[in-house]
């Protein structure tokens, strides 16, 4: 089962506002991405459940901007949560949050992510200035992979 909402609208000052939220319950991705026969992917089992929410502002001239400049001019927040899921027979969960608001500049881009796959865990916490040199950015990653 899937439930998704998507809205794109033009703001009064010419920028675009893109909003989306949704949920998946017991989604099996093999119907969309079958993979090669005999692989762990094809054998499964797969069951993805979770939800997402994001709210992004795009500049009015997005289609004409080079990729890096477009990324520097994006603003918004988003989150993704995966729970009670199995991928190729391996338990999976994730919680990801990302945020950046141009109006609050020089507030940094913030990322927080926790991923658990088969008893192994990856955590990432970071802050960075998307238009800066990277010298003030701070990133921390922790991997606990006791069951590899």
SEGUKE-341030 format. One record per atom (N, C-alpha, C): residue number from 1; x, y, z. Coordinates in steps of 0.2 Angstrom, whole numbers. Last residue first. Example, Ala and Ser with C-alpha at 12.3 -4.5 7.8 and 13.67 -1.06 7.14 Angstrom:
% residues 2
+-----+-------+-------+-------+
:  nr :    c1 :    c2 :    c3 :
+-----+-------+-------+-------+
:   2 :    64 :   -11 :    35 :
:   2 :    68 :    -5 :    36 :
:   2 :    64 :     0 :    39 :
:   1 :    66 :   -28 :    39 :
:   1 :    62 :   -22 :    39 :
:   1 :    66 :   -16 :    39 :
+-----+-------+-------+-------+
***
This chain:
% residues 148
+-----+-------+-------+-------+
:  nr :    c1 :    c2 :    c3 :
+-----+-------+-------+-------+
: 148 :   145 :   -41 :    53 :
: 148 :   147 :   -41 :    46 :
: 148 :   150 :   -48 :    45 :
: 147 :   140 :   -37 :    66 :
: 147 :   138 :   -43 :    62 :
: 147 :   139 :   -44 :    55 :
: 146 :   146 :   -25 :    70 :
: 146 :   147 :   -31 :    74 :
: 146 :   145 :   -38 :    70 :
: 145 :   148 :   -11 :    66 :
: 145 :   147 :   -17 :    62 :
: 145 :   149 :   -24 :    65 :
: 144 :   145 :     4 :    68 :
: 144 :   145 :    -1 :    72 :
: 144 :   143 :    -7 :    68 :
: 143 :   151 :    20 :    64 :
: 143 :   149 :    13 :    61 :
: 143 :   150 :     8 :    66 :
: 142 :   148 :    37 :    63 :
: 142 :   150 :    31 :    67 :
: 142 :   147 :    25 :    65 :
: 141 :   154 :    53 :    58 :
: 141 :   150 :    46 :    56 :
: 141 :   153 :    41 :    61 :
: 140 :   152 :    70 :    57 :
: 140 :   154 :    64 :    61 :
: 140 :   150 :    58 :    59 :
: 139 :   157 :    86 :    52 :
: 139 :   154 :    79 :    50 :
: 139 :   156 :    74 :    55 :
: 138 :   157 :   102 :    49 :
: 138 :   158 :    97 :    54 :
: 138 :   154 :    91 :    53 :
: 137 :   164 :   117 :    41 :
: 137 :   159 :   111 :    41 :
: 137 :   161 :   106 :    46 :
: 136 :   173 :   127 :    39 :
: 136 :   169 :   127 :    46 :
: 136 :   164 :   121 :    46 :
: 135 :   178 :   124 :    27 :
: 135 :   183 :   124 :    33 :
: 135 :   179 :   124 :    39 :
: 134 :   170 :   125 :    16 :
: 134 :   170 :   119 :    19 :
: 134 :   175 :   119 :    25 :
: 133 :   168 :   137 :    10 :
: 133 :   174 :   134 :     8 :
: 133 :   174 :   127 :    11 :
: 132 :   150 :   139 :     7 :
: 132 :   156 :   141 :    10 :
: 132 :   162 :   136 :     7 :
: 131 :   137 :   136 :     4 :
: 131 :   141 :   141 :    -1 :
: 131 :   148 :   142 :     2 :
: 130 :   133 :   127 :    14 :
: 130 :   133 :   125 :     7 :
: 130 :   137 :   130 :     2 :
: 129 :   141 :   124 :    28 :
: 129 :   139 :   129 :    24 :
: 129 :   139 :   128 :    17 :
: 128 :   135 :   110 :    38 :
: 128 :   140 :   113 :    33 :
: 128 :   137 :   119 :    30 :
: 127 :   135 :    96 :    49 :
: 127 :   133 :   103 :    48 :
: 127 :   138 :   106 :    43 :
: 126 :   130 :    80 :    54 :
: 126 :   134 :    85 :    50 :
: 126 :   131 :    91 :    50 :
: 125 :   130 :    63 :    58 :
: 125 :   128 :    69 :    60 :
: 125 :   133 :    75 :    57 :
: 124 :   126 :    46 :    56 :
: 124 :   130 :    52 :    53 :
: 124 :   126 :    58 :    56 :
: 123 :   128 :    29 :    59 :
: 123 :   125 :    36 :    61 :
: 123 :   129 :    41 :    58 :
: 122 :   124 :    13 :    56 :
: 122 :   128 :    19 :    54 :
: 122 :   124 :    25 :    56 :
: 121 :   125 :    -4 :    62 :
: 121 :   122 :     3 :    63 :
: 121 :   127 :     8 :    60 :
: 120 :   119 :   -21 :    60 :
: 120 :   125 :   -16 :    59 :
: 120 :   121 :    -9 :    59 :
: 119 :   108 :   -28 :    60 :
: 119 :   111 :   -28 :    66 :
: 119 :   117 :   -23 :    66 :
: 118 :   103 :   -26 :    47 :
: 118 :   106 :   -33 :    49 :
: 118 :   109 :   -33 :    55 :
: 117 :   105 :   -10 :    48 :
: 117 :   105 :   -15 :    42 :
: 117 :   108 :   -22 :    45 :
: 116 :   101 :     6 :    51 :
: 116 :   102 :     0 :    54 :
: 116 :   101 :    -6 :    49 :
: 115 :   105 :    23 :    52 :
: 115 :   103 :    17 :    47 :
: 115 :   105 :    11 :    51 :
: 114 :   102 :    40 :    54 :
: 114 :   103 :    33 :    58 :
: 114 :   101 :    28 :    53 :
: 113 :   107 :    56 :    52 :
: 113 :   104 :    50 :    49 :
: 113 :   107 :    44 :    53 :
: 112 :   105 :    73 :    49 :
: 112 :   106 :    68 :    55 :
: 112 :   103 :    62 :    52 :
: 111 :   111 :    88 :    44 :
: 111 :   110 :    82 :    42 :
: 111 :   110 :    77 :    48 :
: 110 :   110 :   105 :    39 :
: 110 :   110 :   100 :    45 :
: 110 :   108 :    94 :    42 :
: 109 :   118 :   119 :    33 :
: 109 :   114 :   113 :    31 :
: 109 :   115 :   108 :    37 :
: 108 :   119 :   133 :    44 :
: 108 :   122 :   128 :    40 :
: 108 :   116 :   123 :    38 :
: 107 :   115 :   150 :    43 :
: 107 :   114 :   144 :    46 :
: 107 :   116 :   138 :    42 :
: 106 :   118 :   164 :    40 :
: 106 :   123 :   158 :    38 :
: 106 :   121 :   152 :    41 :
: 105 :   102 :   161 :    34 :
: 105 :   109 :   160 :    33 :
: 105 :   112 :   165 :    37 :
: 104 :    88 :   160 :    35 :
: 104 :    92 :   160 :    42 :
: 104 :    99 :   160 :    40 :
: 103 :    84 :   159 :    22 :
: 103 :    82 :   165 :    26 :
: 103 :    86 :   166 :    33 :
: 102 :    88 :   146 :    18 :
: 102 :    91 :   152 :    16 :
: 102 :    90 :   158 :    20 :
: 101 :    88 :   133 :    28 :
: 101 :    84 :   138 :    27 :
: 101 :    88 :   144 :    25 :
: 100 :    89 :   115 :    28 :
: 100 :    92 :   121 :    26 :
: 100 :    87 :   127 :    25 :
:  99 :    90 :    98 :    34 :
:  99 :    87 :   105 :    34 :
:  99 :    91 :   110 :    32 :
:  98 :    85 :    81 :    36 :
:  98 :    89 :    86 :    32 :
:  98 :    86 :    93 :    32 :
:  97 :    85 :    65 :    43 :
:  97 :    83 :    72 :    43 :
:  97 :    88 :    77 :    40 :
:  96 :    81 :    48 :    44 :
:  96 :    85 :    53 :    41 :
:  96 :    82 :    60 :    41 :
:  95 :    82 :    33 :    49 :
:  95 :    79 :    39 :    51 :
:  95 :    83 :    44 :    48 :
:  94 :    79 :    15 :    46 :
:  94 :    82 :    21 :    44 :
:  94 :    78 :    27 :    47 :
:  93 :    81 :    -2 :    45 :
:  93 :    77 :     3 :    48 :
:  93 :    82 :     9 :    46 :
:  92 :    80 :   -20 :    41 :
:  92 :    82 :   -13 :    39 :
:  92 :    77 :    -8 :    43 :
:  91 :    85 :   -37 :    40 :
:  91 :    81 :   -31 :    44 :
:  91 :    84 :   -25 :    42 :
:  90 :    86 :   -46 :    25 :
:  90 :    90 :   -42 :    31 :
:  90 :    85 :   -37 :    34 :
:  89 :    80 :   -50 :    14 :
:  89 :    80 :   -55 :    20 :
:  89 :    83 :   -52 :    26 :
:  88 :    81 :   -40 :     5 :
:  88 :    84 :   -46 :     4 :
:  88 :    85 :   -50 :    10 :
:  87 :    75 :   -30 :    18 :
:  87 :    78 :   -30 :    12 :
:  87 :    82 :   -36 :    10 :
:  86 :    62 :   -26 :    29 :
:  86 :    67 :   -31 :    27 :
:  86 :    69 :   -30 :    20 :
:  85 :    55 :   -15 :    42 :
:  85 :    57 :   -17 :    35 :
:  85 :    62 :   -23 :    34 :
:  84 :    51 :    -7 :    52 :
:  84 :    48 :   -13 :    51 :
:  84 :    49 :   -16 :    44 :
:  83 :    54 :     9 :    44 :
:  83 :    54 :     5 :    50 :
:  83 :    50 :    -2 :    48 :
:  82 :    61 :    24 :    39 :
:  82 :    60 :    17 :    37 :
:  82 :    59 :    13 :    43 :
:  81 :    59 :    40 :    36 :
:  81 :    59 :    35 :    41 :
:  81 :    57 :    29 :    38 :
:  80 :    65 :    56 :    31 :
:  80 :    63 :    50 :    29 :
:  80 :    64 :    45 :    35 :
:  79 :    62 :    74 :    29 :
:  79 :    63 :    68 :    33 :
:  79 :    61 :    62 :    30 :
:  78 :    67 :    91 :    26 :
:  78 :    64 :    84 :    24 :
:  78 :    66 :    79 :    29 :
:  77 :    67 :   108 :    21 :
:  77 :    68 :   103 :    26 :
:  77 :    65 :    96 :    23 :
:  76 :    75 :   121 :    12 :
:  76 :    70 :   117 :    14 :
:  76 :    71 :   112 :    19 :
:  75 :    82 :   127 :    -3 :
:  75 :    81 :   128 :     4 :
:  75 :    75 :   124 :     6 :
:  74 :    94 :   130 :   -16 :
:  74 :    89 :   126 :   -13 :
:  74 :    88 :   128 :    -6 :
:  73 :   106 :   136 :   -20 :
:  73 :   100 :   140 :   -19 :
:  73 :    94 :   136 :   -17 :
:  72 :   115 :   126 :   -21 :
:  72 :   117 :   132 :   -17 :
:  72 :   110 :   136 :   -15 :
:  71 :   110 :   118 :   -32 :
:  71 :   110 :   116 :   -25 :
:  71 :   111 :   121 :   -20 :
:  70 :   112 :   128 :   -42 :
:  70 :   105 :   126 :   -40 :
:  70 :   105 :   123 :   -33 :
:  69 :   126 :   128 :   -43 :
:  69 :   122 :   134 :   -41 :
:  69 :   115 :   132 :   -39 :
:  68 :   128 :   114 :   -47 :
:  68 :   131 :   117 :   -40 :
:  68 :   127 :   123 :   -38 :
:  67 :   121 :   114 :   -60 :
:  67 :   119 :   110 :   -54 :
:  67 :   122 :   112 :   -47 :
:  66 :   116 :   130 :   -67 :
:  66 :   121 :   124 :   -67 :
:  66 :   120 :   120 :   -60 :
:  65 :    99 :   135 :   -71 :
:  65 :   105 :   135 :   -67 :
:  65 :   110 :   129 :   -67 :
:  64 :    88 :   134 :   -78 :
:  64 :    94 :   137 :   -82 :
:  64 :   100 :   137 :   -77 :
:  63 :    78 :   129 :   -70 :
:  63 :    80 :   125 :   -76 :
:  63 :    86 :   128 :   -79 :
:  62 :    76 :   138 :   -60 :
:  62 :    80 :   132 :   -58 :
:  62 :    82 :   129 :   -65 :
:  61 :    71 :   151 :   -58 :
:  61 :    75 :   150 :   -64 :
:  61 :    79 :   143 :   -64 :
:  60 :    65 :   152 :   -46 :
:  60 :    61 :   152 :   -52 :
:  60 :    65 :   150 :   -58 :
:  59 :    73 :   140 :   -34 :
:  59 :    72 :   147 :   -38 :
:  59 :    68 :   146 :   -44 :
:  58 :    63 :   131 :   -23 :
:  58 :    67 :   131 :   -29 :
:  58 :    67 :   138 :   -32 :
:  57 :    60 :   124 :    -7 :
:  57 :    59 :   130 :   -11 :
:  57 :    65 :   130 :   -17 :
:  56 :    52 :   110 :     0 :
:  56 :    58 :   113 :    -4 :
:  56 :    56 :   119 :    -8 :
:  55 :    49 :    98 :    11 :
:  55 :    46 :   105 :     9 :
:  55 :    52 :   109 :     6 :
:  54 :    44 :    81 :    14 :
:  54 :    49 :    86 :    13 :
:  54 :    45 :    93 :    10 :
:  53 :    43 :    66 :    22 :
:  53 :    40 :    72 :    21 :
:  53 :    45 :    77 :    19 :
:  52 :    39 :    48 :    22 :
:  52 :    43 :    54 :    21 :
:  52 :    39 :    60 :    21 :
:  51 :    39 :    32 :    29 :
:  51 :    36 :    38 :    27 :
:  51 :    41 :    43 :    26 :
:  50 :    37 :    14 :    28 :
:  50 :    40 :    20 :    31 :
:  50 :    36 :    26 :    28 :
:  49 :    43 :    -2 :    23 :
:  49 :    37 :     2 :    26 :
:  49 :    40 :     8 :    29 :
:  48 :    46 :   -16 :    13 :
:  48 :    48 :    -9 :    15 :
:  48 :    42 :    -5 :    18 :
:  47 :    52 :   -31 :    11 :
:  47 :    46 :   -28 :    14 :
:  47 :    48 :   -21 :    16 :
:  46 :    57 :   -45 :     3 :
:  46 :    58 :   -38 :     4 :
:  46 :    51 :   -36 :     7 :
:  45 :    67 :   -61 :     5 :
:  45 :    60 :   -57 :     5 :
:  45 :    62 :   -49 :     6 :
:  44 :    74 :   -62 :   -11 :
:  44 :    70 :   -58 :    -6 :
:  44 :    71 :   -61 :     1 :
:  43 :    78 :   -66 :   -24 :
:  43 :    75 :   -71 :   -19 :
:  43 :    72 :   -68 :   -13 :
:  42 :    84 :   -55 :   -29 :
:  42 :    78 :   -58 :   -33 :
:  42 :    74 :   -63 :   -28 :
:  41 :    94 :   -52 :   -21 :
:  41 :    89 :   -47 :   -22 :
:  41 :    83 :   -50 :   -25 :
:  40 :   102 :   -63 :   -22 :
:  40 :    99 :   -62 :   -15 :
:  40 :    93 :   -57 :   -16 :
:  39 :    99 :   -70 :   -38 :
:  39 :   103 :   -66 :   -34 :
:  39 :    99 :   -65 :   -27 :
:  38 :    92 :   -78 :   -47 :
:  38 :    96 :   -81 :   -43 :
:  38 :   100 :   -77 :   -38 :
:  37 :    91 :   -65 :   -60 :
:  37 :    88 :   -71 :   -57 :
:  37 :    94 :   -74 :   -53 :
:  36 :    93 :   -48 :   -56 :
:  36 :    95 :   -54 :   -60 :
:  36 :    93 :   -60 :   -56 :
:  35 :    79 :   -36 :   -54 :
:  35 :    86 :   -39 :   -53 :
:  35 :    87 :   -45 :   -57 :
:  34 :    67 :   -29 :   -54 :
:  34 :    67 :   -36 :   -53 :
:  34 :    74 :   -39 :   -52 :
:  33 :    60 :   -16 :   -48 :
:  33 :    67 :   -18 :   -50 :
:  33 :    68 :   -25 :   -49 :
:  32 :    46 :   -18 :   -47 :
:  32 :    48 :   -12 :   -50 :
:  32 :    56 :   -13 :   -53 :
:  31 :    44 :   -29 :   -40 :
:  31 :    40 :   -28 :   -45 :
:  31 :    42 :   -22 :   -50 :
:  30 :    53 :   -28 :   -29 :
:  30 :    55 :   -32 :   -35 :
:  30 :    51 :   -31 :   -41 :
:  29 :    49 :   -20 :   -18 :
:  29 :    52 :   -17 :   -24 :
:  29 :    54 :   -21 :   -30 :
:  28 :    35 :   -21 :    -9 :
:  28 :    40 :   -26 :   -12 :
:  28 :    43 :   -23 :   -18 :
:  27 :    29 :   -13 :     5 :
:  27 :    31 :   -12 :    -2 :
:  27 :    36 :   -17 :    -4 :
:  26 :    23 :   -12 :    18 :
:  26 :    24 :   -18 :    15 :
:  26 :    26 :   -18 :     8 :
:  25 :    18 :     4 :    15 :
:  25 :    17 :    -1 :    20 :
:  25 :    18 :    -8 :    16 :
:  24 :    23 :    21 :    14 :
:  24 :    23 :    15 :    11 :
:  24 :    22 :     9 :    16 :
:  23 :    18 :    38 :    13 :
:  23 :    19 :    32 :    17 :
:  23 :    19 :    26 :    12 :
:  22 :    22 :    56 :    12 :
:  22 :    18 :    49 :    10 :
:  22 :    21 :    44 :    14 :
:  21 :    23 :    72 :     5 :
:  21 :    23 :    67 :    10 :
:  21 :    20 :    61 :     8 :
:  20 :    30 :    87 :    -2 :
:  20 :    28 :    80 :    -3 :
:  20 :    28 :    76 :     4 :
:  19 :    31 :   102 :   -11 :
:  19 :    30 :    98 :    -5 :
:  19 :    28 :    91 :    -6 :
:  18 :    39 :   115 :   -18 :
:  18 :    38 :   108 :   -19 :
:  18 :    37 :   105 :   -12 :
:  17 :    38 :   131 :   -24 :
:  17 :    38 :   127 :   -18 :
:  17 :    35 :   120 :   -20 :
:  16 :    48 :   142 :   -34 :
:  16 :    44 :   136 :   -34 :
:  16 :    44 :   133 :   -27 :
:  15 :    48 :   160 :   -35 :
:  15 :    51 :   154 :   -33 :
:  15 :    46 :   148 :   -34 :
:  14 :    41 :   172 :   -38 :
:  14 :    44 :   168 :   -43 :
:  14 :    47 :   162 :   -42 :
:  13 :    34 :   178 :   -27 :
:  13 :    40 :   181 :   -29 :
:  13 :    44 :   177 :   -34 :
:  12 :    23 :   169 :   -24 :
:  12 :    22 :   176 :   -27 :
:  12 :    28 :   179 :   -30 :
:  11 :    27 :   153 :   -30 :
:  11 :    26 :   158 :   -25 :
:  11 :    26 :   165 :   -28 :
:  10 :    19 :   140 :   -38 :
:  10 :    23 :   145 :   -39 :
:  10 :    22 :   151 :   -34 :
:   9 :    19 :   123 :   -32 :
:   9 :    16 :   129 :   -34 :
:   9 :    21 :   135 :   -34 :
:   8 :    16 :   106 :   -31 :
:   8 :    21 :   111 :   -34 :
:   8 :    17 :   117 :   -35 :
:   7 :    14 :    92 :   -21 :
:   7 :    11 :    99 :   -23 :
:   7 :    17 :   103 :   -25 :
:   6 :     9 :    76 :   -17 :
:   6 :    14 :    80 :   -20 :
:   6 :    11 :    87 :   -23 :
:   5 :     7 :    62 :    -7 :
:   5 :     4 :    68 :    -9 :
:   5 :    10 :    72 :   -12 :
:   4 :     3 :    45 :    -6 :
:   4 :     8 :    50 :    -8 :
:   4 :     4 :    56 :    -9 :
:   3 :     4 :    28 :    -1 :
:   3 :     0 :    35 :     0 :
:   3 :     4 :    40 :    -1 :
:   2 :     3 :    11 :    -4 :
:   2 :     6 :    17 :    -4 :
:   2 :     1 :    23 :    -4 :
:   1 :     4 :    -6 :     0 :
:   1 :     0 :     0 :     0 :
:   1 :     4 :     6 :     0 :
+-----+-------+-------+-------+
***
